[in-house]
Amino acid sequence: MGNVIVANTNLNHAKQISAVLRSAGIPVAAVCTTAAQLLRLMEYSRWGVVVCGVTLSEMPAIQQLRNMRADYLFLYIVRGLPPEALDDPCLVMPLNRGRLAACVHMLIQISESSGQALKQRIANSGMEEKEILVRAKEQLMVQCNMSEPSAHRFLQKRSMDSGKRLCEIAILVLDTLNRTV
């Protein structure tokens, strides 16, 4: 089982985000305020989801992606427009509780779903694989403030990291975001 970790330089904001996630039924393993704390917390689990700002006290969170394990997925909370270098989902302040919960649910689903169940969902969807991919990218663009190239790179990276087909990751995105929002 993985962890959901909330990391924010402002402890009150981190606690508020954690409370929103818990109220949506998402267990939050820890709240932290520094990159060093986040790195220590990430050592205790095989995989997880990190909800964080673009920067933490010691370093920009985007740089941390290069230093951390690929089995952790990130959801960034940003003020204003997301940085161009960001290929992960992000939400713009002020946060919409439903979107926050939906994006975290999506990331958890991507991390823990089995391949056989995904193949069955694809077969039952009645859509072509290309249409599933296009719809998933559209949902990521709308729900998680991603550009089309960023949404495509996100799906590709999750596919490569998990060993699942691109279409399987796309169906997870569609199922999760359509169900929780």
ROLO-487996 format. One record per residue (C-alpha): residue number from 0; residue in one letter; x, y, z. Coordinates in nm, 2 decimals. Each point is the difference from the previous one (the first is absolute). Layout:
# residues N
REC   k r     px     py     pz
REC NUM A      X      Y      Z
...
***
This chain:
# residues 181
REC   k r     px     py     pz
REC   0 M   0.00   0.00   0.00
REC   1 G   0.12   0.35  -0.08
REC   2 N  -0.02   0.33   0.18
REC   3 V  -0.16   0.33  -0.07
REC   4 I   0.23   0.27   0.13
REC   5 V  -0.09   0.37   0.01
REC   6 A   0.30   0.24  -0.02
REC   7 N  -0.03   0.37   0.02
REC   8 T   0.22   0.27   0.15
REC   9 N  -0.30   0.14   0.19
REC  10 L  -0.10  -0.26   0.26
REC  11 N  -0.35   0.13   0.03
REC  12 H  -0.06  -0.03  -0.38
REC  13 A   0.14  -0.35   0.01
REC  14 K  -0.23  -0.09   0.29
REC  15 Q  -0.30   0.14  -0.19
REC  16 I   0.08  -0.19  -0.31
REC  17 S   0.04  -0.32   0.21
REC  18 A  -0.34   0.06   0.16
REC  19 V  -0.17   0.04  -0.34
REC  20 L   0.16  -0.33  -0.12
REC  21 R  -0.10  -0.18   0.32
REC  22 S  -0.36   0.13  -0.03
REC  23 A  -0.01  -0.15  -0.35
REC  24 G   0.11  -0.34   0.14
REC  25 I   0.36   0.02  -0.10
REC  26 P   0.24  -0.10   0.28
REC  27 V   0.28   0.24   0.04
REC  28 A   0.31  -0.16   0.14
REC  29 A   0.19   0.32   0.09
REC  30 V   0.03   0.37  -0.03
REC  31 C   0.34   0.18  -0.03
REC  32 T   0.14   0.34  -0.07
REC  33 T   0.35  -0.06  -0.14
REC  34 A   0.16  -0.20  -0.28
REC  35 A   0.22  -0.19   0.25
REC  36 Q  -0.31  -0.11   0.19
REC  37 L  -0.16  -0.11  -0.32
REC  38 L   0.30  -0.20  -0.11
REC  39 R   0.01  -0.18   0.34
REC  40 L  -0.38  -0.08  -0.02
REC  41 M   0.04  -0.14  -0.35
REC  42 E   0.25  -0.26   0.12
REC  43 Y  -0.28  -0.18   0.20
REC  44 S  -0.21  -0.11  -0.29
REC  45 R   0.03  -0.17  -0.34
REC  46 W  -0.22   0.26  -0.17
REC  47 G  -0.21   0.29   0.07
REC  48 V  -0.16   0.33  -0.09
REC  49 V   0.15   0.34   0.10
REC  50 V  -0.22   0.31   0.00
REC  51 C   0.23   0.30   0.02
REC  52 G   0.07   0.35  -0.10
REC  53 V   0.25   0.07  -0.28
REC  54 T   0.26   0.09   0.25
REC  55 L   0.09  -0.12   0.35
REC  56 S   0.22   0.18   0.24
REC  57 E   0.34  -0.13  -0.11
REC  58 M  -0.06  -0.06  -0.37
REC  59 P  -0.25   0.03  -0.28
REC  60 A  -0.22  -0.31   0.00
REC  61 I   0.04  -0.04  -0.37
REC  62 Q   0.37  -0.07   0.06
REC  63 Q  -0.09  -0.27   0.25
REC  64 L  -0.16  -0.20  -0.28
REC  65 R   0.35  -0.06  -0.14
REC  66 N   0.12  -0.12   0.35
REC  67 M  -0.30  -0.22   0.10
REC  68 R  -0.12  -0.34  -0.09
REC  69 A  -0.22  -0.04  -0.31
REC  70 D  -0.26  -0.19   0.20
REC  71 Y  -0.13   0.32   0.16
REC  72 L  -0.25   0.21  -0.19
REC  73 F  -0.03   0.37   0.06
REC  74 L  -0.29   0.24   0.01
REC  75 Y   0.11   0.36   0.01
REC  76 I  -0.19   0.29   0.16
REC  77 V   0.08   0.32  -0.18
REC  78 R  -0.09   0.37   0.01
REC  79 G  -0.07   0.14  -0.34
REC  80 L   0.11  -0.18  -0.32
REC  81 P   0.19  -0.33   0.04
REC  82 P   0.36   0.01  -0.10
REC  83 E   0.08  -0.13  -0.35
REC  84 A   0.25  -0.25   0.13
REC  85 L  -0.27  -0.18   0.19
REC  86 D  -0.12  -0.33  -0.15
REC  87 D  -0.20  -0.10   0.30
REC  88 P  -0.36   0.08   0.09
REC  89 C  -0.04   0.33   0.19
REC  90 L  -0.29   0.19   0.15
REC  91 V  -0.02   0.38   0.02
REC  92 M  -0.08   0.18   0.32
REC  93 P  -0.26   0.04   0.13
REC  94 L  -0.06  -0.37   0.01
REC  95 N  -0.31  -0.17  -0.10
REC  96 R  -0.06  -0.29   0.25
REC  97 G  -0.15  -0.23  -0.26
REC  98 R   0.28   0.05  -0.25
REC  99 L   0.26  -0.05   0.27
REC 100 A  -0.16  -0.33   0.11
REC 101 A  -0.05  -0.11  -0.36
REC 102 C   0.36   0.06  -0.10
REC 103 V   0.14  -0.18   0.31
REC 104 H  -0.24  -0.30  -0.06
REC 105 M   0.12  -0.01  -0.36
REC 106 L   0.37  -0.01   0.10
REC 107 I  -0.08  -0.28   0.26
REC 108 Q  -0.19  -0.20  -0.26
REC 109 I   0.29   0.03  -0.25
REC 110 S   0.24  -0.13   0.26
REC 111 E  -0.20  -0.30   0.12
REC 112 S  -0.22  -0.14  -0.28
REC 113 S   0.07  -0.34  -0.15
REC 114 G   0.04  -0.06  -0.37
REC 115 Q  -0.27  -0.26  -0.05
REC 116 A  -0.27   0.22   0.15
REC 117 L   0.11   0.28  -0.23
REC 118 K  -0.02  -0.21  -0.31
REC 119 Q  -0.35  -0.10   0.09
REC 120 R  -0.10   0.37   0.05
REC 121 I   0.15   0.09  -0.34
REC 122 A  -0.20  -0.28  -0.17
REC 123 N  -0.32   0.11   0.18
REC 124 S   0.04   0.37  -0.08
REC 125 G  -0.11  -0.03  -0.36
REC 126 M   0.26   0.25  -0.11
REC 127 E   0.30  -0.03  -0.22
REC 128 E   0.34   0.03   0.18
REC 129 K   0.07   0.33  -0.18
REC 130 E  -0.33   0.15   0.12
REC 131 I   0.07  -0.11   0.36
REC 132 L   0.34   0.17  -0.02
REC 133 V  -0.14   0.32  -0.14
REC 134 R  -0.28   0.01   0.27
REC 135 A   0.25  -0.07   0.28
REC 136 K   0.22   0.29  -0.12
REC 137 E  -0.30   0.23  -0.01
REC 138 Q  -0.10  -0.10   0.35
REC 139 L   0.36   0.07   0.13
REC 140 M   0.00   0.33  -0.18
REC 141 V  -0.33   0.11   0.16
REC 142 Q   0.02  -0.16   0.34
REC 143 C   0.37   0.03   0.07
REC 144 N   0.11   0.31  -0.19
REC 145 M   0.23  -0.17  -0.24
REC 146 S   0.09   0.09  -0.35
REC 147 E  -0.06  -0.26  -0.27
REC 148 P   0.37  -0.08  -0.04
REC 149 S   0.03  -0.02   0.38
REC 150 A  -0.30  -0.23   0.03
REC 151 H   0.14  -0.23  -0.27
REC 152 R   0.35  -0.01   0.17
REC 153 F  -0.17  -0.07   0.34
REC 154 L  -0.19  -0.30  -0.15
REC 155 Q   0.31  -0.12  -0.18
REC 156 K   0.22   0.03   0.31
REC 157 R  -0.26  -0.18   0.22
REC 158 S  -0.02  -0.27  -0.27
REC 159 M   0.37  -0.05  -0.01
REC 160 D   0.05   0.01   0.38
REC 161 S  -0.29  -0.25   0.07
REC 162 G   0.06  -0.24  -0.30
REC 163 K  -0.37   0.06  -0.10
REC 164 R  -0.11   0.09  -0.35
REC 165 L  -0.07   0.36  -0.07
REC 166 C  -0.37  -0.08  -0.06
REC 167 E  -0.02  -0.17   0.34
REC 168 I   0.13   0.31   0.18
REC 169 A  -0.24   0.21  -0.21
REC 170 I  -0.30  -0.21   0.11
REC 171 L   0.10   0.04   0.36
REC 172 V   0.01   0.37  -0.04
REC 173 L  -0.35   0.01  -0.16
REC 174 D  -0.15  -0.24   0.25
REC 175 T   0.13   0.19   0.30
REC 176 L  -0.05   0.35  -0.11
REC 177 N  -0.35  -0.07  -0.14
REC 178 R  -0.11  -0.18   0.31
REC 179 T   0.12   0.24   0.27
REC 180 V  -0.09   0.33  -0.16
***
